[in-house]
Amino acid sequence: MELSASVLDEINEIARIDKSNMLSFCVEAPRHYREAAKIGEKISLAYSKPANIIVAGMGGSAIGGELVKDWARDKIPLPIEINREYSLPAYAGKKSLVLIVSYSGETEESLSTFLNAVRSGCMIQCISSGGSLLEFAEKIGVPCLRIPSGIPPRAALPYLFVPILMSLEKLNLVSSVFESLTETVRILKKISSENSPEKPAKNNFSKTLASNIGETVPVIYGFGIYRSVARRFKQQFNENSKTPSKWEVFPELNHNEIVGWEKSRELAKNFSTIFIRDENEPSEIRSRIETTKTLMLPIQSKMFEVWSQGQSDLSRMLSAVCIGDFTSVYLAILRRVDPTPVKTITLLKDRTKESGTKERIIRELARIAPK
């Protein structure tokens, strides 16, 4: 199928393809982050300082934890682990702060982890729009934060991410979150305006990037605080654009990934590479990026850069996330695919219901919950 970039400048056609208006969550990202901060102010935690932090979630509900982990790496002297399993690691116990993040409140892996955390006596906080998770959290007496419902989990990132930051601030583990969010909202307003559907492709970075990616498989390279941002790009291309994608991180990719391009020949034409950049990136990382680009140039002609914006780590990370979100939706529209439905995930969930795993977890939670 030949892709026609002209569709990205046809507002009516964009609306016809993007039936559930996924694009609106990109355009209104500044408002959602502002609202998420207001909701986060309601958090009240009476826990003591934890020895470690575990964020448990899956998919769109887990990426907020990944962003927090990268953001907090040089700010919190505690290990942070993102748990994408049915159970917690063996070290989880009374000194562990476990944040159970499930947008729907019905994700069976998250419910299983919640059960595991309760049995292990962990300090727990739940973040969800409702479902069984909040139901049992309230019955058991676990702190829980209810966030707005009716949003695709991947589009609910502000509500799944900001409350984690504010929870850490409530526990005096970090500071100045509100100041960083204020700058972030200002930067996102600018990005939203510059990449809005009304802005023509010739003056719209995200539309141009989507057109350049075309039918290739996007490969995203990040580093440092952009490790999770690269992962977010990949996931958004998967779910919104319905296309395969992959991500890697500097400097690790220079010890394996780079060799994969060496003899790729014609295969390389099926890929495009996106480098996430930062004006203040460490000199050693900048050297690796530039050298990598030089080595790849004879093989891979489709190489692009996404530059972060802002002063704080938070604004720089989320500015890049916002550009990636816009690009993934525009790529879906370019491919004439409705970005919102995730039919394969829905089908997989329906089929795994037959195993009875979730029902067993619910029964176990019912047993330990006060009547």
N, C-alpha and C positions, 0 to 999 in steps of 0.2 A: 504494500500500500504506500503510495507516495503521499508525503505529508505536505500540506500547503500552509505556510506560516501566516497567510492572510487571515485565517480564521481567528487568530489571536487579536485582531483589531476589529472584529465584528461582534459588538456587544450583545446583540440579539442571539447570535449563534453560540456565543459563550454561555449565555443563560439556558439555551436549549440543551446543550451538552451537559453542563454542570447543573443537573436538575435539582439537586439538594443544596446547591449554593455553598459548596465547600470553600470556594474562593472568598466568601464573606468572612470566614474565620481568619484568613490571612489579612484581609483589609482591616478588620476590626481587632486585630491582635493587641494594639495599645489599650483598648477599652477592656479587653478580657484580662490583661495583666493587672490593670488598675483595680478591676473588680475582685480579682483573686487576692490582691493585697488586703482589700477590705474584709473579705471573708477570713483571711488568715489572722486578722487581728482578734478574732474570737477564740483563738487557740489558748487553752489554759492547761499547762502541764505541771504536775506537782512532783515530778520525778527528780531524783538526784542525778548528778553528772554520770553518764554511762561510761563504761570501759570501751565499748565499741558500738557501732551503728550499723544496722542492717535495714536496707530498703527492699521490701519484698513486693514483687509485681511482675506483670508480663506485658509485652508489647508496648502499646502507647502509655500504659500505666507505669511502666518501668523506666522509660527514657528520662523522666524527670529526676529519678534517682541517679541515673548515670550523669546527668548534667550537674547535679549537686556534688557528686563524688569528685568530678574534675574541678569544679569551682572551689571546693573546700580543701583541695589537696595541700595547699600551702597556708591554710587558715585554721584548720582544726587538727590538733595533735592526737587524733583518734582514728583508728582504722574504720573505713566505710566500705561495706560490701553490698553489691546489688544481687539479690537472691531471686533467681528465675527457676526455682525448683518447687517440688511438692513439700519439701522439708527444709528445715534450717540447718546450718552447719553445726557440728558437734559442740563448738565452743559457746553457742548461744545459751544464755542463762539469765540469772537475776540481774546481772550488770550490763546486759545488752538492751539497747533501745531498738525495738523493731517497729518500723513504719510499714504497715500493710496498706498498699496503694492498689485499689481496684476500682476503676471508674464505675463499672456496672454493679460491683458488689457481688457478682455471681461467678467470677472466674474461679474454677475449681482449684487451680494451683495456689491461688491466694488464700482461699478458704482453708485449704489444707495447711498452709504455712501459719495462718492465724491459729488454728487448732494446736499446732506444734508449739507456737509461741506461748499460748496460754498454759499448756501443760509444762513448759519449761520455766514458767515463772518470769518471763521477760517483761520489761517495761514496754508497753505497746501503745501505739496510736494508729487509728485507722482513718484513711482518707478515701471517701467514696461518695457517689451520688445516691446510694441507697442499697437495696438488695439484701441478701442474706447476711452479708458482712456487717452492715450497720445494725441490722436486726439483732444479731447475736452479740455484737460489741456493746450495744445498749443493755441487753439482758445481763451480760457478764460484768458490766461496769467498767468497760475499757473506754478511754477517751477516744472520741471519734469526731471527725469534721465532715459535715455534709456539704457537698459542692453541687453546683447546678447540674440538672439532668438534661437529657435530650440532645447531647452533643456527641458526635463520633469521638471515641477515646483519644485518637491521635490529634484531634482538633482541640481537645480539652487540656492540652499541655499546661497552659497558665495555671489552671486550677489543681493540677496534679503535681506541679513543680514548686510554685511559690509557697504553698503551705508547708512544704518540707523545710524550705529556707527559714520561714518564720518560726517553725517549731524549734529549729536549732538556735535561733536567736532567743526564744523564750527560755531556753535552757542555759543561756549565757555562753554558748559555744562560739557564736559569731556576733558581729555587730554591724551597724550601718546598712542593714538590708534595705530599709525603706529608702535611703538616699540613693543606693544603687538602682532600685526599682524606678525611682523618679527619673533618673537619667535614661534608663532603659526605655521607658514609655515615650520619652521625648524622641529618642533615636528611632523607635519603631514607628512613630507617627511619620517621620521623614521617609523611612523605607516604604511604608504603606502607600504614601502619596506617589513616590517615584515608581512603584511597581503595580499600581492600581490597574484594573482592566481598562479604564478610560485613557490611560497613558499609552500612546502608540508604541509599537514594538521597536521602532528605531530609537526611541528615547526611554525604553523600558528594559532594564538589565535582565530581569527574570524571564521576560518573553523572549529576548534574544538568546539567552542561555538555553532555554527549552528548545528553541528552533535549531540551535547548533547541535544539541544532543541528538535530536531527531529520533531515529530508530536504533541508535547505538545503545549499548549497555553502559550506564554511568558508573564509573569507579571514583570513589571519593577518598582523598587523602587528607588527613588532619594531623594534628600534633598537640601535645600538651592539653590545654583546656578545650581544644577542638576535637579531641578524641570522640567524645559523646556527640558532638555536633555532626561529625562525619557519619556516625552511626544513625543519627536522626535523618540526615539526607537520604541515606540508603533505605531506611524504613519508609520514608515518605514517597520515594520513587516506587517502592514495592506496592504500597497500599493505594496511593493516589493515582500514580501513572500506570499501574498494573504492568510493570516491567521488572526484569531481573536487575539487580544492582549489587555492588559490593563496596566495602570500605576497609581502609588500612590506615596505619598510623606511623608517622616518623618518630624516632629514627628506626624503629623495628623493621619497617618495610624495606629499608636499605640492606637488610640482612637476608632477604628471601624474595619478597614480592618483585623487586626490580629485575631479578634474573628471569622471572616469568615472561617478561617482554622480549627477552634477548633474541629468541628465534620464532617469535609469534607470526612474523610475515603477514600474510593476508588476514589472519585471525584478528590482528590488532585493529583492522578497519571496523570491526563490529563493536568496538569500545570507544568511550570518550572518558577523559580523565579530568576531574575537578580538584584543584588544589585550594584548600582553605587557607587564607593568608591573613597576616596581622602586621601592621606597620611597625609594631614593637616586638616582633618575633625575635627570639634569641639568635645571635649571629651564627651559632653552630647549626641551628635548624634552618636558617635562611640559606646557608651554604649548601646543606644537604638538598633542600628543595630545588635550588637553582641547578645544582649538578645533576640531580635526577631528571629534571626537565631536559637538560642538554643531552643526556644519555638516551632519553626516550624519543627525542625529536625525530631521528631518522626512521623510527618505527611507528610512532603514534602521532598523527597530525592533529587530532582533536584533543587539545589540552586547553583548559580554561581555569581562571582564578576567581574566587569569591573572596573579597576583602571585607573583614569585619569593620565595624564602626563603633565609636564611643571611647570613653576613658576607662570605665570600670570593667573588670573581668565579666561581670554579668551582662552589661550592655553589649560587649563585643561578642560574647557567645550567642546571645539571643538575636542580635542583628543578623548574624550568619544563619541561624535557624530560620528566621523569618524569610530570608531570601530563598533558602532551600524549600521552604513550604510553598511559596509563590511559584517557584520553578516547577515543582512536582505537579501542581495543579494545572499550570499552563501546558506542561508536557502531556498530561491526560487529555486536555482539550484539543491540543494539536493532533493527538492520536484518535480524537473523536470518541473518547471513553469517559463515561460518567465517573468522576473520581471518588464519589462517596461509597457506593456498595463494595463490600468485600465478600463476594459470594463464596469463595473457596474457604475462607475462615468460617463462615456460617455453616457451610456444608460439613466441614471437619468437626465443628462443635456438635452438630446434630448427630453425626455418626458415633462420636465418642461418648455420647449419652448412654449408648447401649451397654457400656462397660459398668455402669452403676457406681462409678467412683465418687461423683459429686453427691449422690444420695447417701452413700456411706459416710462421707465427711459431715453432711448435714445432721445425720443421726447422731454422730459422735458429739457434735457441738450441742445438740439438743440435750444430750445426757448430762453435760457439765454446766449447762445454763440453769440459773435459778428458775423455778417454776412460777 
